């Protein structure tokens, strides 16, 4: 398994062995500027880094860390968020300049024709639904989220009740029934029923301030929101939307992102299993100020000894301060936290925050 970290100083992306935390020899050809986002394709064979300065995205073969020939038709501005469709056939890039989101066919890196109705401004992230039929884009300027049918790139009608501020992150629940948007104004997170696009009532206990990242646990029983003020992360039970007690050890600063592992490992006693498995899962991104922050991503390959189901142990990552907003997990890791300017990773065990 691998962790990729995008950051502000050269080499702009750093790769670690996720189990030993050993820093690996980086790519020979580096991104051209500050790294804002990273994402592995579902197979874990390709890493994309979004960054400042043209070409704004850089692709790597994870077997050799050689730079892949990128798309001929590049994003026209700073790349912030990136994601792959569940089948790996499409890659979406959220960026700073119109058309604000660019989608590529990964078979030949040809650019998909831009939607007729574009997001209204700078896009911070773009996420596919679990079945790949929808792409949601979070962005500045109302309506703050834009949703497309990936079959023809037609724009869905905006929900009647829009998020009240800049959309910093967006994610679908794993069953596709909900869409959550992290945003800059109260109630800081807005959730929609994707069958009707009706807005759910805000939780009784709101995040403390501007939300930068949001994530669902694999079984959709928990939702975590990373935000600007203490406790920096707020966790909800999705059956009642009751706030879970804060973790005993809080992040040390502004919450930039939250993510759960895609497959998670558990034992009846609630202690973590020694088996490790998984493929890349949800990632989230945020910002230290008006623009997104550098990020981290984790990838791995399945193990035959892994277990799925209803575990007792959850894995959650909170990225905080200016260094690391985005994270993508595989199973088997305890909670990880990242500190600014230092790729130090602290692991703790526990869960599921009962």
Secondary structure, DSSP 8 states (H G I E B T S, - for coil): -EEEEE-SSTTSEEEEETTT--B----SS--SS-EEEEEE-TTSSEEEEEESSTTSEEEEETTTTEE----SS--SS-EEEEEE-TTSSEEEEEESSTTSEEEEETTTTEE----SS--SS-EEEEEE-TTSSEEEEEESSTTSEEEEETTT--B----SS--SS-EEEEEE-TTSSEEEEEESSTTSEEEEETTTTEE----SS--SS-EEEEEE-TTSSEEEEEESSTTSEEEEETTTTEE----SS--SS-EEEEEE-SS----TTSS--S------------BSSSSB---EEEE----TT---SS-S---EEEEETTT-------TT--EEEEETTEEEEEEE---S--
